[in-house]
Amino acid sequence: LFRSQLFDTSDDISGGTNQSWGPDASAAGVKTYDNYKSFFKTGITYNNNLAIDGGNENTMYRFSYSNYKNDGIIPNTWMKRNTVRLNAEHKLNDRVKVGTNISYANTQTQKPQNGSNLAGVMLGLLRMPISYDINDYQYDATGNVKTYYGVYDNPLYSVKKNTYDENVNRVFGNTYLNIKATNWLDISYKLGLDQYSQRARQVYAISSIGDDNGLRYGQMNIDNQTYMQIYSDLLLTAKKTFKEKWNTSLTLGNNIWHNKTTDDFSRGRNMAVPGVYNLNNTAERYASNSNYSARTYAFFFDGSIDYKSAIFLGFTGRNESSSAYDKGNRSFFYPSANTSIVISELVKMPKWFSFAKVRASYANVGLAPTSYQNRTYYVQNPLTDGYTNGNTFPYMNTVGYGLNNSLGSANLKPEKQRGFEYGADIRFFEGRLTLDVTYYDQKSSDVLLYRPVAPSSGANQIYTNSAQISNKGWEVALGATPIDKKNFKWDVNITWYKNNSKVLKLADGVDELNIEDGFDGISAYAIVGQPFGAFYGTTWQKTSDGKLIIDPSTGRPIQDPKNQNLGNAQPDWLSGIRNTFTYKNLSFTFLWDVRKGGKIWNGTRARLNSLGMSKESEDRDHAYTIDGVYATSIGADGYAVAGTAANTTTISAKDYYRNYQGDFGGVTSTVIEDGSWIRLREVALSYRFKFKEKKFIQYVDLSLSGRNVLLFTKYSGVDPETSLTGAGSNIQGYDYFNNPGTKSIFFGLKAGF
């Protein structure tokens, strides 16, 4: 992946050290370092569980304790969690039961810098040549940390000094009452709670470039969050059988859900004493507070009827009111219906044809908008100029407010998803061969998105119902037991999944909508007629037969003035193949995970090409001629007229990798790669030692397993299963100095008493 020398980076927009062209440092007799391997380490995880259960004919209880500890692959990162659970139930009489389930968990973590920031791990690490010692980060003559690129912290220094600590206390559980009012009517009530408090502290040590101002004066952020969710469920369930043929069931229910979140944030900058991380040690302080609450009420029913356990019909309905809507427009109804027929119960089948069922369903579900989006609010906005950190209200003892760059919408409706689903479940040879096939057709309407508005409104966007999206696909599950002997059994399970997404409609007069920005030159769009989340970015101009159009004056391709569709991060299809072998008490299983298609933007590759740090840029000892045809003219609009003469202009290796294969003048389409993979997702071997029933120990299970054992892919980055933007983002498939994935090996011991 790495070379010892960079290209001349004097014109690198990120600044830093100049390096001239040259051979490998090792070839020049210069001392070399394996900074990548010396930085990352083997992570170790310990997971211990203890459970005690018991009871009698009226009372049941189970108490459990678990302890989890993980040392991460990045130095000075770890996680510790202790969890206590209690489940108990008591029968007051033949008709009344009471019970409770309650858990408490304390989680403490220390994490590395996340995302693409100046104190991040990979940004500095991958820029370091093998002639630079990452361990030598003690302060230079100016008092700053030693690092290869002055604009990025030394990653080893960052993980030791710029720590992010988190402490979470969580209590969750419920108490319930079950009453059998009659032989055909059951009444149940459940009251539940989920509450946690989280204290997070982010530190940027004195001399770190990661603080907000980039002045290396030190900074600490403290974020205290509390969350509380209370829910109530009341269910009345009636069941009746008529003439021993018709089985009926009807449930009427009420659900109340309420949550509240409070976030208290404080920041201190300009530290006086190094290593003292207390707000009283900072000269400049800032604090903010936010509160969030939401509540829903719902009444619902769930009914079913079946004839001889062969023909089934079900129907549901839910009327929900949410505080996220305006008054007078808060109530919405969501119905569903389903039916299935067990053909093998109605028609005499051959002996080898064990079971056959077909099914169909329709559902209409809704998603409420985020709270506080139905109105336009004024907040304390920062005032910035795009170059400095700017100023934040209160400023000079004055409180000020402004629009939060977004307008609210008074007529919000729920995001609705209407879907049809059809399926069949077929089994042969007494279940030794099974096939389950599902086809679905779902349409999401009134999709909630931010869409742009004229800046003259005082904002840039508005949150509203903006789109219609279609999702159609297949889910197939095939199971087989090729061998089933007395002491030996072989099971095979294959799954296959394919989804086709298409944006059907956007807001009136809008054909494309930027759903989330990524980096300059590439963003994710919703475009009518295209899958949701399509990559749109920069690319080269080409002739109708796909040849690059070359600028005669530079010998490089000419960029297209408009961004183009570069594909989608969503895969064409996914599949899993699991084999399980059992011999007496020995079990062996492995799972192959297959992904076909799906694009990934490898921004790391583009930047490393520009810097001459990639393996790809190693062939730099000659000039290059880019295959293409010369442009005869370039219009004022930036579009070129292609000629027929082939390009013969040579360019230097530096020009080739920086401005053609890199991101200094290059385009994003160059590093859009196929994210297909075949990976051995899981391998597990286990053995159970059984003991006589009267022994104190009844059994002992020993297991050895691996996770992400093998990976076969053409993707050149760390792992195609990566995402810079995280699970909460609308966009996937961004790889820009992402942390690598992990391969795990597990040893397990379980005993039953």
Steps between C-alpha positions, in 0.01 A plus 500: 500500500777746584813650351774675687489832316223736401467704186589865537204617712576869508169561325304257718197688626548333839850646535774309671849381427659519155641178366691466176489209262719208587531124532380295794665599824599139553681499166684818598621342823272714715357349819145376447204456733183293472279767653176335390568170673660660802198728546219244484493212745303184565178578684384266778140452616384330821132413542388325820142406587350347812130410537303352791138393460247314705149501640201285581150448362404861581822697469776518240815710509823543306793717601793559268822699499726566203838666477639616167843648436657591169845640422484648150741463210584871533730579794341641815146405396279273708148422611367358827141400572333344804138390473261367765160353406206370702199318359230392741139385480252403770161335465257662747230247413388291207396811306747777596875531439734786578857533385792727435803518273763753596860561392776735597810555289805718548717553192832682500694561181807680377487559126733637233428807295212433266443606141718707275655760732845647554557294815378178335700181488524402135541848351842545654604134506463426130688815404811399691779344290690200634796726572302680773483361856147532637625443855702820498218742578641689799488874470723697265678828568174698466320282754283326242469127443729349239312377195578443135218717365467816704127526436426155651577376849740211539250209531684334788505830687132552421379167642700556818422866556178587313278254683124465474345346813142391546309372804144374451261380771184336369194351669232331292220254561131462569241377746198310377167358611322214321139415580304210357159659539309211340582189305497710181619845618853600615593844631859617527660828598867595477676813624856544378795732542823558311723766653867580461745774581813551294799712586753550222827692515711590198851629562740675263830534678708815485695491168231292324380637167157347559345779708233720344730794440801299384715714729639209707394663829306197621128433527254276682133429424258353753168367380242374751194332353201348678231298329177363638235293324181388670254273327169342592328206327147380575377189313166322500517169311198284424532148354216272402458176305176423320392150399861378545578643155509876530765658725465872562707756687459874554732732692406856591779717634619839609860623489640818652860594434686802638866593485708794608864583428711769663843601373730727701818592314794699630832587340819651630792626287845645565630282783737640759659182637576201272330174596243656736165433334257711697296792369650715774834456319371673185488871419215494246177317577172430324185313604175398334188306590237323291185307588305261283176318570244302304182310578272264312163346580367203307197273498525183295343166425639169373258234385536157344284211390593159367314200368634161609847655544519503120352830379606812693384860482644782709440873523637786710438868543678770694386856562794705624533858617840667529612827653726557198203625297298819533186495712194381312713290263659248734298184446571243227371150432718212371331173393638164391364164386650159437388159387658159460392156385666175607441301183634179650217507759232526232637283220646152529868530406756237400693357794817681396313834490485585871359850519382785275374844598438819300451842654421860410485819701441873477627755753488874541735637764599853588808679629451819697728797431770612737366723776511878462502489120144628465601857586784738426713570804770754571819373658839636604689467175878545468626778276778375275687615192607157371862547601500547880309335782278807515296627791210350690223672689495625766752749356625801695236432767224503238264210426408457134285259300453406138354234275669164529553485122173308478129580486230298667188375326159535666325235292726203557356155435643164598740329264289207381606163370244292316610153410384171351675175576453156349672181603508124507641249750562151356657198673597161365611164642374567855667839512842397372460737205329838549439803282363835617449768233376856556432781253421849628389824339519803728439864426605772742306822455527839667862420582635750752807681364667837506453671163657827389319833507594844371755669730279811491279311748775538759584128491642247256266207554162387628402172666195364325336203331704495181521167320359168388734201496437146377670188633440163338688185569534129566600302808579133454597247768598144406573237761616143463620209712702283258608259776305408812641191670492385861824673599562730205298783344573756227278809459526760223315835503521747211344848500480744211369856506453760228347847526427746218459858614371788287408861575157550343432863585649798679348835591317685225745634245794308652670214314800453727568565865828496689414287804839535668835649413810288521814665360577750229441330171259232624164498677198273540185591308140397466436519125171417330537168319817403689563295815489702821843625609670502159859628492529819299848635444766627266615302198690537173351589164486207259408432142188303410710181485654560842839654415643773722521847346849642561602864532793543253662765718524282812476140380230441763128420456246783507258502790127493434348835611206319656501228762382162379340187646784278623295207628348402832631356825211252520596145394341316207433205731617334821534134589605278788595132499523317833612139546465323835648158578409314818670181618372380836582790736733674253369783281675689219342786304617766255327785317597648163372855449470621139431851372465575129536860386468826686739790439750649744680832474862426596607850597798359691641355179462833317681696768780247542549497123535878509760476773688210342436288808301221337627173359327603179729802457816296546559480124627859470827470313367587156261737326139409420274542200130487576296304248252727323443741210587865476236770531484729195334779698350577839190714519419773747273255681796270565394228258760378252472394139686174450723439203632172364872541575624278781671664796881481490583766761694360794467624857717439803420228753426767756252668266347163414434391857414838650284646225363188330497212749490723809281775642717804421330587174364149447136390509308282741389250233860371482475348847143370489554127553296183508414401858430132429638244741507137602590465867517217746287681753500238774662168592414320822598170663338386825483189717267418788616282789196343665489371855253285688185676614586463871838664458551860618610601149253387233696605193800701379518661155835589342504709185746659260375741234619766260335809352597659166757229445556541124419772248513480122435830323631719220452809715837664568411671829498375858174307463194548276289461815583847623326835534644834599160657564372233740173315547297814572575652163289496183808416294733203498807397304741778601855391581730783600777388736254273679626277777555140385261218581585223743541124492392332823574166666280386793562240766193399699430303817145440623392284791154394614422403859 
